[in-house]
Amino acid sequence: MALVTAASRRIGAVLAQTAARSGYDVVVHYRSDEDGAQAVVQAIEALGRRAVAVHADLTDAGARTALIEQAAAFGPLRLLVNNASLFVYDQLETFQEADLRLHHEVNVLAPLALIRDFAARLPEGDEGVVVNMLDYKVTAPNPDFFSYTVSRVGIAHMTGALALALAPRIRVCGIAPGLTLPSAGWPEADYEAGAQATPLKRPVAVEDLAAALTFILSARSLTGQNLVVDAGASLIRRDRDLEFVQSDSH
């Protein structure tokens, strides 16, 4: 069984279906989009795998524990994809301690708690895989989305430690996407400008993130690594996020 968090839409929905294509039945976690989660369940069932939608607010410690318990009730958990994240704009000059704490709660504490409980429930003799969805900014940080970036860097730099702590039964890797899908309210022209500013001059295709997950699942000697899938964006150090490429040129 696989558990994919925030799997009701966008990248999470793609990863949930990728897990199904790799032979897993899937627990589709959602926070608020029940309709989207049920649509993903139906898509997975159409692939010939079992799926179920489960709600949980990952800012609630009790809900995090219950999520693993509920997921394990549907079958032995062997794959955890931590895709859920909080992504709110701030900068060093404007960040509030409460904002940083909330980003830390969702982007660091929640995945670590889920990993801990996932490891505790892995059936004896089985092999498990954990994949943490990250961001290319962990290798090329800039001051935009400050609290978000701090939290993402934290979990990214734990990949090696987690891999050592859970070896040999559980492999731990990360996938760090670049510019993939536009954020809500992001003008299409600015999105295209951000994509053109990468060395490959295109956004990351969700199919490439699916391919990265498939590779991690199939490469049993791979652990402790973060795969950066970003159209080369992290090769160019910038003082602003790609989201502001267009506006900076106005």
Secondary structure, DSSP 8 states (H G I E B T S, - for coil): -EEESS-SSHHHHHHHHHHHHTT--EEEEESS-HHHHHHHHHHHHHTT--EEEEE--TTSHHHHHHHHHHHHHTS---EEEE---------TTT--HHHHHHHHIIIIIHHHHHHHHHHHHS-TT--EEEEEE--GGGTS--STTHHHHHHHHHHHTTHHHHHHHHTTTEEEEEEEE-S-S--TT--HHHHHHHHHTSTT-S---HHHHHHHHHHHHH-TT--S-EEEESTTGGGS--SS-GGGHHHHH-
